[in-house]
Amino acid sequence: MHDLYLWGMVAVIALVTAALRFFPFLIFRGNKKTPKLIEKLGGLLPYAIMGMLVVYCLKGTTVTSFSGWVPPLVSCLVVGALYVWKRNTLVSIITGTVCYMVMVQLVF
């Protein structure tokens, strides 16, 4: 009985996830023009995501020790510079994460 419940739960989660993925294609199918609000959100969300990640990542930063603030600061600068240069959020975040982990694991 327990296994049946788990499989049912997985099936419901999979169906809801698939529905959420396909829903925008059903709404905006054909030659319908995308609403201005959706286009505006598409332009603003990358910046909002970057800002949220900066706040989340820096919330536990300590400034009492050199190793507490240098890796986050350098990583944030790398992410910002890479994003300004390449305009690719994913590349910027991955490179900043790798930079931070290398500094934390090997340098400090």
Backbone hydrogen bonds, N-H to C=O, Kabsch-Sander energy under -0.5 kcal/mol:
donor,donor_aa,acceptor,acceptor_aa,energy
5,Y,1,M,-2.0
6,L,2,H,-2.0
7,W,3,D,-2.6
8,G,4,L,-2.2
9,M,5,Y,-2.3
10,V,6,L,-2.5
11,A,7,W,-2.3
12,V,8,G,-2.4
13,I,9,M,-2.4
14,A,10,V,-2.5
15,L,11,A,-2.4
16,V,12,V,-2.6
17,T,13,I,-2.5
18,A,14,A,-2.5
19,A,15,L,-2.6
20,L,16,V,-2.4
21,R,17,T,-1.8
22,F,18,A,-2.2
23,F,19,A,-2.0
26,L,22,F,-1.5
27,I,23,F,-2.0
28,F,24,P,-2.6
29,R,26,L,-0.5
32,K,29,R,-0.9
39,E,35,P,-1.9
40,K,36,K,-2.7
41,L,37,L,-2.5
42,G,38,I,-2.2
43,G,39,E,-1.2
44,L,40,K,-1.8
45,L,41,L,-2.7
48,A,44,L,-2.0
49,I,45,L,-2.9
50,M,46,P,-2.1
51,G,47,Y,-2.4
52,M,48,A,-2.4
53,L,49,I,-2.4
54,V,50,M,-2.2
55,V,51,G,-2.2
56,Y,52,M,-2.6
57,C,53,L,-2.7
58,L,54,V,-2.0
59,K,55,V,-0.8
61,T,58,L,-1.4
62,T,68,G,-0.5
68,G,65,S,-1.2
69,W,65,S,-0.8
69,W,66,F,-0.7
70,V,66,F,-1.8
73,L,69,W,-1.8
74,V,70,V,-2.9
75,S,71,P,-2.4
76,C,72,P,-2.5
77,L,73,L,-2.3
78,V,74,V,-2.3
79,V,75,S,-2.6
80,G,76,C,-2.7
81,A,77,L,-2.7
82,L,78,V,-2.7
83,Y,79,V,-2.4
84,V,80,G,-2.3
85,W,81,A,-2.2
86,K,82,L,-3.3
87,R,82,L,-0.5
87,R,83,Y,-2.0
92,S,88,N,-2.1
93,I,89,T,-2.6
94,I,90,L,-2.5
95,T,91,V,-2.4
96,G,92,S,-2.4
97,T,93,I,-2.4
98,V,94,I,-2.5
99,C,95,T,-2.6
100,Y,96,G,-2.4
101,M,97,T,-2.6
102,V,98,V,-2.5
103,M,99,C,-2.2
104,V,100,Y,-2.7
105,Q,101,M,-2.6
106,L,102,V,-2.7
107,V,102,V,-0.9
107,V,103,M,-0.9
108,F,103,M,-3.1
